[in-house]
Amino acid sequence: MSATPDSPTRNGDVAATAAKGPQDESARIAELARATASGGSPMAQPAEEPTFGEGIRAYITRLKGGDIGALPAALGLVVLFVLFAALRPDTFLTPINIANLMVQASSIIVLAMGLTFVLLLGDIDLSAGVAGGASAAVMALVMNDAGLGWYLSIPAALLTGLAFGTLIGMFVARVGIPSFVVTLAFFLGIQGITLWLIGEGGTIPVRDQVVVNIANGNVPVGLGWVFAVLAAAAYALITLGRWNSQRRRGLNRDNFILVVLRVVGVAVVLLGLTAVLSQNRARVPGIELAGVPYSVPIIGVLLVLLSIVLGRTAYGRHVYAVGGNAEAARRAGINVTRIRISVFMIGSTLAAFSGIIEASRLNSVAPGSGGGNTLLLGVGAAVIGGTSLFGGKGKVTNAVIGGLVIATITNGLGLMGQRAFVNFLVTGAVLLLAAAVDAISRRRRASASS
């Protein structure tokens, strides 16, 4: 059976082998160990390239079998854009609103990226939002009270998040306390730490220009075009290179035309977005406000790096393996405890980065930073994008798509003048729908593999 972008097989045959269950355990464990050592695929068989029609039919078959990936979220995002563009044609698709939407989505996307690692193991981190707020408070205090620059305050914030994640991972993996209980305790305790650092009713301003520019500054127009072209070219080279490698090794692969269409689609989106954001968005004559917000290429870099970690390294294959079947992964020689600790470390560190972006956008840190609905939006973004709540299935790309869906709902309803409760109702309904789709597709995958 051919692999799809969201299947554990595409992300490593280790995950696919470990997730199958207890039958013929010893044979699969040996095979899994060999795959882990070589980083290759022991199950690959020589395969001919499918025709265009065969590729389409195979994709439809995978969809019917429950392997739908991020397709519902992507289609939902398109529908939302068309809907709000039709309802608010004079404001929604304007360059200034598109730029605002990207900035609004940035902190949610980064938080969801970190939570993706945790969700892949079937765990949850309820403290991620407040961990980001506390880390941002540390950054602001280092800048204001200690008088140190961004080059020390930002690492201090990231190290704070890393410390939270390490402690959570130790309690979950070594002590054996369920992640729900541990992170709930940290959710409460970290809020107390933030309140102690800032004080009741207080706020800490963020004035360092480098930090402020993360969410409020723009890349020079020319440099933005360079980044967009390089990103499109890099995606093309990686995608076509992977396809060529599969062809040379006789592995299952997509039809070449479908691969090219995917590359062209990504290039159109990147270059089109750059063209829109390169226009002057200033409402005052004589003032130039153009360029891609800095947060967008930052997310692009994170997306590439984290996708490589999950999809192209032994560590990523081990994460999928543990998420698919922890016991089989343990018998294959994978250090399950270390993997579980590491995903919480990554999750909290990215939560700290999310808190930095939000502090940059608001130019301040308050005791309530990272609280409220921050965590719910982060988890919602990952799940809406296609990451499974049951573990073993998901990609960092899901966080990007899901974050854009949530930000688009908030942005579009705001332009329509809807009251806050409508936003909560719509976002909750979308999240419930995404969870239902995940549960149904999981049952279909189980039926197809039985």
Secondary structure, 3 states (H helix, E strand, C coil): CCCCCCCCCCCCHHHHHHCCCCCCHHHHHHHHHHHHHHCCCCCCCCCCCCCHHHHHHHHHHHHHCCCCCCHHHHHHHHHHHHHHHHHCCCCCCCHHHHHHHHHHHHHHHHHHHHHHHHHHCCCCCCCHHHHHHHHHHHHHHHHHCCCCCHHHHHHHHHHHHHHHHHHHHHHHHHHCCCHHHHHHHHHHHHHHHHHHHHCCCCCEECCCHHHHHHHHCECCHHHHHHHHHHHHHHHHHHHHHHHHHHHHCCCCCCCHHHHHHHHHHHHHHHHHHHHHHCCCCCCCCCCCCCCCECHHHHHHHHHHHHHHHHHHCHHHHHHHHHHHCHHHHHHCCCCHHHHHHHHHHHHHHHHHHHHHHHHHHHCEECCCCCCCCHHHHHHHHHHHHCCCCCCCCCCHHHHHHHHHHHHHHHHHHHHCCCCHHHHHHHHHHHHHHHHHHHHHHHHHHHHHHC
